[in-house]
Amino acid sequence: MSTILGGKIDDVTRAEALNQANLFLQNGQHTIFTPNPEMLVEAHKDHLFADVLNKGTLNICDGFGLQAASFPLLNRAP
């Protein structure tokens, strides 16, 4: 797991994300978010939004912008 501007991002591959989603479908209620850089900037300013975002069961890096902003580089799972 990484944190960018206070937002939690899980470092998973596409295969790992799909596996997790399949497990989530079998095991109750979960949330999957795909935050983008604009959402993380907003979460940095809005603590209520940050709380909701960070309560996601799985927060996936699905875009190049978020990957480029991370160090070390996150896996992308588009």
C-alpha positions in Angstrom: 0.0 0.0 0.0 1.2 3.5 -0.8 -0.1 6.9 0.2 -0.3 9.9 -2.1 -1.5 13.2 -0.7 -3.0 11.3 2.2 -4.9 8.9 -0.1 -4.5 5.2 0.3 -3.5 3.4 -2.9 -3.1 -0.4 -3.0 -0.2 -1.6 -5.2 -1.8 -4.5 -7.0 -1.5 -5.9 -10.5 -4.5 -6.3 -12.7 -4.6 -10.0 -12.0 -4.5 -9.4 -8.2 -7.2 -6.7 -8.5 -9.5 -9.1 -10.4 -8.8 -11.9 -7.9 -9.7 -9.6 -5.0 -12.8 -8.4 -6.8 -13.9 -12.0 -7.3 -13.3 -12.7 -3.6 -15.2 -9.6 -2.6 -18.3 -10.8 -4.6 -18.3 -13.9 -2.5 -17.7 -12.4 0.9 -20.1 -9.5 1.7 -19.9 -5.8 1.1 -16.7 -4.2 -0.1 -15.8 -1.0 -2.0 -13.3 -0.6 -4.8 -12.2 2.9 -5.8 -10.0 4.0 -8.7 -8.8 7.4 -7.5 -7.3 9.8 -10.0 -4.9 12.6 -9.3 -7.7 15.2 -9.1 -9.5 13.1 -6.5 -6.4 12.8 -4.4 -5.9 16.6 -4.5 -9.5 17.1 -3.5 -9.1 14.5 -0.7 -6.0 16.4 0.5 -8.2 19.5 0.9 -11.4 17.8 2.1 -10.9 15.5 5.1 -14.4 14.0 4.9 -13.7 13.0 1.3 -10.3 11.6 2.3 -12.0 9.5 5.1 -14.4 8.0 2.6 -11.7 7.3 0.0 -9.4 5.7 2.6 -12.1 3.4 3.8 -12.2 1.7 0.4 -11.4 -2.0 0.7 -9.3 -1.8 -2.5 -8.1 1.5 -4.1 -6.6 0.8 -7.5 -4.1 2.8 -9.5 -5.7 2.5 -13.0 -4.2 5.6 -14.7 -0.8 6.8 -15.9 -1.1 10.1 -14.0 -1.4 8.4 -10.6 1.3 6.0 -11.5 3.6 8.8 -12.6 3.0 10.6 -9.3 4.0 7.6 -7.2 7.4 6.7 -6.0 8.3 3.9 -6.1 6.1 3.4 -9.2 2.8 1.7 -8.5 1.5 -1.1 -10.6 -1.4 0.0 -12.9 -4.5 -2.1 -13.0 -6.7 -0.5 -15.8 
